[in-house]
Amino acid sequence: MNEADLAAYCRQRGLYPEQIGAWRAACEQANDWERASSHRLGQATKEERKRVKALEQDLARKEKALAEAAALLVLRKNAAAIWGDGEDA
């Protein structure tokens, strides 16, 4: 709208052009806030994915170590049963 159309619109509805400008600025800021909020949410999601991946890798490493320790205990028990070390493992 040009100034004349805006003035006519405001007179018809009992508004001031400054009010229209303030409302427009508020709406633009709300849209910018939504965009910034969306960006922050996306960044947080990305960081959470990285954290989950690191935790899953750590868990897999620990599970492998636990499986290896269990296998060694079984082998030691079997060796003791075969050769009779005198230890009851």
DSSP file (Angstrom, degrees, kcal/mol; ACC not computed):
  #  RESIDUE AA STRUCTURE BP1 BP2  ACC     N-H-->O    O-->H-N    N-H-->O    O-->H-N    TCO  KAPPA ALPHA  PHI   PSI    X-CA   Y-CA   Z-CA
    1    1 A M              0   0    0      0, 0.0     2,-0.1     0, 0.0     0, 0.0   0.000 360.0 360.0 360.0 140.5    0.0    0.0    0.0
    2    2 A N     >  -     0   0    0      1,-0.1     4,-2.4     4,-0.0     5,-0.2  -0.354 360.0 -93.9 -84.7 178.0    1.2    3.5   -0.7
    3    3 A E  H  > S+     0   0    0      1,-0.2     4,-2.6     2,-0.2     5,-0.2   0.886 123.5  50.9 -63.7 -40.2    0.8    6.3    1.9
    4    4 A A  H  > S+     0   0    0      2,-0.2     4,-2.2     1,-0.2    -1,-0.2   0.926 112.8  45.7 -65.2 -44.1   -2.6    7.5    0.6
    5    5 A D  H  > S+     0   0    0      2,-0.2     4,-2.5     1,-0.2    -1,-0.2   0.900 113.4  50.4 -64.8 -40.0   -4.1    4.1    0.5
    6    6 A L  H  X S+     0   0    0     -4,-2.4     4,-2.5     2,-0.2    -2,-0.2   0.911 110.2  49.7 -63.9 -42.5   -2.8    3.3    4.0
    7    7 A A  H  X S+     0   0    0     -4,-2.6     4,-2.3     2,-0.2    -2,-0.2   0.912 112.1  47.9 -63.8 -42.1   -4.2    6.6    5.4
    8    8 A A  H  X S+     0   0    0     -4,-2.2     4,-2.1     2,-0.2    -2,-0.2   0.916 111.7  50.3 -64.7 -42.9   -7.6    5.9    3.8
    9    9 A Y  H  X S+     0   0    0     -4,-2.5     4,-1.4     1,-0.2    -2,-0.2   0.922 111.4  48.3 -59.9 -45.3   -7.6    2.4    5.3
   10   10 A C  H  X>S+     0   0    0     -4,-2.5     5,-2.5     1,-0.2     4,-1.0   0.903 109.6  52.1 -65.1 -41.1   -6.7    3.7    8.7
   11   11 A R  H  <5S+     0   0    0     -4,-2.3     3,-0.5     1,-0.2    -1,-0.2   0.902 108.1  52.4 -61.5 -40.5   -9.4    6.3    8.6
   12   12 A Q  H  <5S+     0   0    0     -4,-2.1    -1,-0.2     1,-0.2    -2,-0.2   0.839 119.2  34.6 -64.3 -32.5  -12.0    3.7    7.7
   13   13 A R  H  <5S-     0   0    0     -4,-1.4    -1,-0.2    -3,-0.2    -2,-0.2   0.394 110.3-112.9-107.3   2.5  -11.0    1.5   10.7
   14   14 A G  T  <5S+     0   0    0     -4,-1.0     2,-0.2    -3,-0.5    -3,-0.2   0.857  72.3 130.5  71.6  35.7  -10.1    4.1   13.2
   15   15 A L      < -     0   0    0     -5,-2.5    -1,-0.2    -6,-0.2    -2,-0.1  -0.692  54.3-125.1-114.7 168.3   -6.4    3.3   13.3
   16   16 A Y    >>  -     0   0    0     -2,-0.2     4,-1.5    -3,-0.1     3,-0.9  -0.893  21.8-124.9-109.9 145.9   -3.2    5.2   13.0
   17   17 A P  H 3> S+     0   0    0      0, 0.0     4,-2.3     0, 0.0     5,-0.1   0.814 111.6  61.8 -57.9 -29.4   -0.5    4.4   10.5
   18   18 A E  H 3> S+     0   0    0      1,-0.2     4,-2.5     2,-0.2     5,-0.2   0.870 100.6  53.4 -64.9 -35.6    2.0    4.1   13.3
   19   19 A Q  H <> S+     0   0    0     -3,-0.9     4,-2.8     2,-0.2     5,-0.2   0.918 107.8  49.7 -64.4 -42.8   -0.1    1.2   14.7
   20   20 A I  H  X S+     0   0    0     -4,-1.5     4,-2.5     1,-0.2    -2,-0.2   0.926 111.8  49.1 -61.1 -43.9    0.0   -0.6   11.4
   21   21 A G  H  X S+     0   0    0     -4,-2.3     4,-2.4     1,-0.2    -2,-0.2   0.896 111.6  48.9 -62.2 -40.7    3.8   -0.1   11.3
   22   22 A A  H  X S+     0   0    0     -4,-2.5     4,-2.4     2,-0.2    -2,-0.2   0.912 111.9  48.7 -66.9 -41.6    4.2   -1.4   14.9
   23   23 A W  H  X S+     0   0    0     -4,-2.8     4,-2.4     2,-0.2    -2,-0.2   0.906 111.3  50.3 -63.7 -40.4    2.1   -4.4   14.1
   24   24 A R  H  X S+     0   0    0     -4,-2.5     4,-2.5    -5,-0.2    -2,-0.2   0.930 110.9  48.3 -63.2 -45.2    4.1   -5.1   11.0
   25   25 A A  H  X S+     0   0    0     -4,-2.4     4,-2.4     1,-0.2    -2,-0.2   0.904 111.2  51.1 -62.3 -40.8    7.4   -4.9   12.9
   26   26 A A  H  X S+     0   0    0     -4,-2.4     4,-2.1     1,-0.2    -1,-0.2   0.903 110.7  48.6 -63.4 -40.9    6.0   -7.2   15.6
   27   27 A C  H  X S+     0   0    0     -4,-2.4     4,-2.1     2,-0.2    -2,-0.2   0.904 110.9  50.2 -66.1 -40.9    5.0   -9.8   13.0
   28   28 A E  H  X S+     0   0    0     -4,-2.5     4,-2.2     1,-0.2    -2,-0.2   0.906 111.2  48.7 -64.2 -41.0    8.3   -9.6   11.3
   29   29 A Q  H  X S+     0   0    0     -4,-2.4     4,-2.6     2,-0.2    -1,-0.2   0.880 108.5  54.1 -66.2 -36.8   10.1  -10.1   14.6
   30   30 A A  H  X S+     0   0    0     -4,-2.1     4,-2.2     2,-0.2    -2,-0.2   0.911 109.2  48.1 -63.4 -41.0    7.9  -13.0   15.4
   31   31 A N  H  X S+     0   0    0     -4,-2.1     4,-2.1     2,-0.2    -2,-0.2   0.901 111.7  49.4 -66.0 -40.3    8.8  -14.7   12.2
   32   32 A D  H  X S+     0   0    0     -4,-2.2     4,-2.6     2,-0.2    -2,-0.2   0.891 109.8  51.9 -64.2 -38.9   12.5  -14.1   12.8
   33   33 A W  H  X S+     0   0    0     -4,-2.6     4,-2.9     1,-0.2    -2,-0.2   0.912 108.7  50.8 -63.9 -41.4   12.1  -15.6   16.3
   34   34 A E  H  X S+     0   0    0     -4,-2.2     4,-2.3     2,-0.2    -1,-0.2   0.908 111.3  47.9 -62.6 -41.9   10.5  -18.7   14.8
   35   35 A R  H  X S+     0   0    0     -4,-2.1     4,-2.1     2,-0.2    -2,-0.2   0.915 113.9  46.6 -64.9 -44.0   13.3  -19.1   12.3
   36   36 A A  H  X S+     0   0    0     -4,-2.6     4,-2.5     2,-0.2    -2,-0.2   0.893 112.1  51.0 -66.0 -39.5   16.0  -18.6   15.0
   37   37 A S  H  X S+     0   0    0     -4,-2.9     4,-2.4     1,-0.2    -2,-0.2   0.906 109.5  50.5 -63.8 -41.7   14.2  -21.0   17.3
   38   38 A S  H  X S+     0   0    0     -4,-2.3     4,-2.3     2,-0.2    -1,-0.2   0.894 110.2  50.1 -63.3 -40.2   14.0  -23.6   14.5
   39   39 A H  H  X S+     0   0    0     -4,-2.1     4,-2.3     2,-0.2    -2,-0.2   0.919 110.8  48.9 -64.3 -44.1   17.7  -23.2   13.9
   40   40 A R  H  X S+     0   0    0     -4,-2.5     4,-2.4     1,-0.2    -2,-0.2   0.900 111.1  50.4 -63.2 -40.1   18.5  -23.7   17.6
   41   41 A L  H  X S+     0   0    0     -4,-2.4     4,-2.3     2,-0.2    -1,-0.2   0.913 110.3  49.5 -64.3 -42.9   16.3  -26.8   17.7
   42   42 A G  H  X S+     0   0    0     -4,-2.3     4,-2.1     2,-0.2    -2,-0.2   0.895 111.2  49.5 -62.4 -40.6   18.1  -28.2   14.7
   43   43 A Q  H  X S+     0   0    0     -4,-2.3     4,-2.3     2,-0.2    -2,-0.2   0.907 110.9  49.4 -65.3 -42.7   21.5  -27.5   16.2
   44   44 A A  H  X S+     0   0    0     -4,-2.4     4,-2.3     1,-0.2    -2,-0.2   0.893 110.3  51.1 -64.4 -39.2   20.4  -29.2   19.5
   45   45 A T  H  X S+     0   0    0     -4,-2.3     4,-2.3     2,-0.2    -1,-0.2   0.906 109.4  50.5 -63.8 -41.5   19.1  -32.2   17.6
   46   46 A K  H  X S+     0   0    0     -4,-2.1     4,-2.0     1,-0.2    -2,-0.2   0.913 110.9  48.6 -63.2 -43.3   22.4  -32.5   15.7
   47   47 A E  H  X S+     0   0    0     -4,-2.3     4,-2.3     1,-0.2    -1,-0.2   0.886 110.1  52.0 -64.6 -38.7   24.4  -32.3   19.0
   48   48 A E  H  X S+     0   0    0     -4,-2.3     4,-2.8     2,-0.2    -2,-0.2   0.896 107.3  52.5 -65.1 -39.8   22.2  -35.0   20.6
   49   49 A R  H  X S+     0   0    0     -4,-2.3     4,-2.4     2,-0.2    -1,-0.2   0.919 109.9  48.6 -61.3 -42.6   22.7  -37.3   17.6
   50   50 A K  H  X S+     0   0    0     -4,-2.0     4,-2.4     2,-0.2    -2,-0.2   0.918 112.2  49.1 -61.9 -42.9   26.5  -36.9   18.0
   51   51 A R  H  X S+     0   0    0     -4,-2.3     4,-2.3     1,-0.2    -2,-0.2   0.914 111.5  48.6 -63.9 -43.7   26.2  -37.6   21.7
   52   52 A V  H  X S+     0   0    0     -4,-2.8     4,-2.5     2,-0.2    -1,-0.2   0.909 110.9  51.0 -63.2 -42.4   24.0  -40.7   21.2
   53   53 A K  H  X S+     0   0    0     -4,-2.4     4,-2.2     1,-0.2    -2,-0.2   0.915 110.6  48.5 -62.4 -43.2   26.5  -42.0   18.5
   54   54 A A  H  X S+     0   0    0     -4,-2.4     4,-2.2     1,-0.2    -1,-0.2   0.908 112.3  48.8 -63.7 -41.5   29.4  -41.6   20.9
   55   55 A L  H  X S+     0   0    0     -4,-2.3     4,-2.5     2,-0.2    -2,-0.2   0.890 110.5  50.8 -65.4 -39.2   27.6  -43.3   23.7
   56   56 A E  H  X S+     0   0    0     -4,-2.5     4,-2.4     2,-0.2    -1,-0.2   0.894 110.4  49.3 -65.8 -39.1   26.6  -46.2   21.4
   57   57 A Q  H  X S+     0   0    0     -4,-2.2     4,-2.2     2,-0.2    -2,-0.2   0.910 111.8  48.8 -65.2 -41.3   30.3  -46.6   20.3
   58   58 A D  H  X S+     0   0    0     -4,-2.2     4,-2.2     1,-0.2    -2,-0.2   0.908 111.3  50.0 -64.2 -42.0   31.4  -46.6   23.9
   59   59 A L  H  X S+     0   0    0     -4,-2.5     4,-2.5     2,-0.2    -2,-0.2   0.910 109.8  50.3 -63.0 -43.0   28.8  -49.2   24.8
   60   60 A A  H  X S+     0   0    0     -4,-2.4     4,-2.1     1,-0.2    -1,-0.2   0.904 110.2  50.7 -62.5 -41.2   29.8  -51.4   21.9
   61   61 A R  H  X S+     0   0    0     -4,-2.2     4,-2.0     1,-0.2    -1,-0.2   0.916 112.1  46.6 -62.5 -42.9   33.5  -51.2   23.0
   62   62 A K  H  X S+     0   0    0     -4,-2.2     4,-2.4     2,-0.2    -2,-0.2   0.867 109.8  53.5 -68.9 -36.1   32.6  -52.1   26.6
   63   63 A E  H  X S+     0   0    0     -4,-2.5     4,-2.4     2,-0.2    -1,-0.2   0.898 109.0  49.6 -65.0 -39.1   30.4  -55.0   25.5
   64   64 A K  H  X S+     0   0    0     -4,-2.1     4,-2.3     2,-0.2    -2,-0.2   0.915 111.3  48.8 -63.9 -42.8   33.3  -56.4   23.4
   65   65 A A  H  X S+     0   0    0     -4,-2.0     4,-2.3     2,-0.2    -2,-0.2   0.902 111.8  49.2 -64.3 -40.5   35.6  -56.1   26.4
   66   66 A L  H  X S+     0   0    0     -4,-2.4     4,-2.4     2,-0.2    -2,-0.2   0.905 110.5  50.1 -64.9 -42.4   33.0  -57.9   28.7
   67   67 A A  H  X S+     0   0    0     -4,-2.4     4,-2.3     2,-0.2    -2,-0.2   0.897 111.0  49.8 -63.4 -39.6   32.6  -60.7   26.1
   68   68 A E  H  X S+     0   0    0     -4,-2.3     4,-2.3     2,-0.2    -2,-0.2   0.914 110.7  49.2 -65.2 -42.5   36.4  -61.1   25.9
   69   69 A A  H  X S+     0   0    0     -4,-2.3     4,-2.1     1,-0.2    -2,-0.2   0.904 111.0  50.0 -64.0 -40.9   36.7  -61.2   29.7
   70   70 A A  H  X S+     0   0    0     -4,-2.4     4,-2.2     1,-0.2    -1,-0.2   0.909 110.1  50.6 -64.1 -41.0   33.9  -63.8   29.9
   71   71 A A  H  X S+     0   0    0     -4,-2.3     4,-2.5     1,-0.2    -2,-0.2   0.902 109.5  50.8 -63.4 -40.9   35.6  -66.0   27.3
   72   72 A L  H  X S+     0   0    0     -4,-2.3     4,-2.5     1,-0.2    -1,-0.2   0.890 109.2  50.8 -64.6 -38.7   38.9  -65.8   29.2
   73   73 A L  H  X S+     0   0    0     -4,-2.1     4,-2.3     2,-0.2    -1,-0.2   0.909 110.7  48.7 -64.5 -41.3   37.2  -66.9   32.4
   74   74 A V  H  X S+     0   0    0     -4,-2.2     4,-2.7     2,-0.2    -2,-0.2   0.926 112.1  48.9 -64.1 -44.1   35.5  -69.8   30.6
   75   75 A L  H  X S+     0   0    0     -4,-2.5     4,-2.8     1,-0.2    -2,-0.2   0.909 111.5  49.4 -62.0 -41.8   38.9  -70.9   29.1
   76   76 A R  H  X S+     0   0    0     -4,-2.5     4,-2.3     2,-0.2    -1,-0.2   0.904 111.8  48.6 -64.4 -40.1   40.6  -70.6   32.5
   77   77 A K  H  X S+     0   0    0     -4,-2.3     4,-2.0     2,-0.2    -2,-0.2   0.918 112.9  47.6 -65.3 -43.2   37.9  -72.7   34.1
   78   78 A N  H  X S+     0   0    0     -4,-2.7     4,-2.2     2,-0.2    -2,-0.2   0.905 111.7  50.3 -64.4 -41.4   38.1  -75.3   31.3
   79   79 A A  H  X S+     0   0    0     -4,-2.8     4,-2.8     1,-0.2     5,-0.4   0.902 110.3  50.1 -63.8 -40.4   42.0  -75.4   31.5
   80   80 A A  H  X S+     0   0    0     -4,-2.3     4,-1.6     1,-0.2     5,-0.5   0.879 110.9  49.5 -65.3 -36.7   41.7  -75.9   35.3
   81   81 A A  H  < S+     0   0    0     -4,-2.0    -2,-0.2     2,-0.2    -1,-0.2   0.873 115.6  43.5 -69.4 -36.6   39.2  -78.8   34.8
   82   82 A I  H  < S+     0   0    0     -4,-2.2    -2,-0.2     1,-0.1    -3,-0.2   0.953 127.6  26.3 -73.8 -50.6   41.5  -80.5   32.2
   83   83 A W  H  < S-     0   0    0     -4,-2.8    -3,-0.2    -5,-0.2    -2,-0.2   0.585  97.5-132.3 -95.1 -10.6   44.9  -80.1   33.9
   84   84 A G     <  -     0   0    0     -4,-1.6    -3,-0.2    -5,-0.4    -4,-0.1   0.981  27.4-177.2  61.5  63.0   43.6  -79.9   37.5
   85   85 A D        -     0   0    0     -5,-0.5    -1,-0.1     2,-0.2     3,-0.1   0.633  48.1-112.0 -66.2 -11.9   45.6  -76.9   38.8
   86   86 A G  S    S+     0   0    0      1,-0.4     2,-0.4    -6,-0.3    -1,-0.1   0.348  84.8 116.7  93.9  -8.3   44.1  -77.4   42.2
   87   87 A E        -     0   0    0     -7,-0.1     2,-1.0   -10,-0.0    -1,-0.4  -0.784  59.7-146.4 -93.7 135.9   42.1  -74.2   41.8
   88   88 A D              0   0    0     -2,-0.4   -11,-0.1     1,-0.1    -1,-0.0  -0.803 360.0 360.0-100.0  93.0   38.4  -74.4   41.8
   89   89 A A              0   0    0     -2,-1.0    -1,-0.1   -12,-0.2   -12,-0.1   0.450 360.0 360.0 -85.2 360.0   37.6  -71.6   39.4
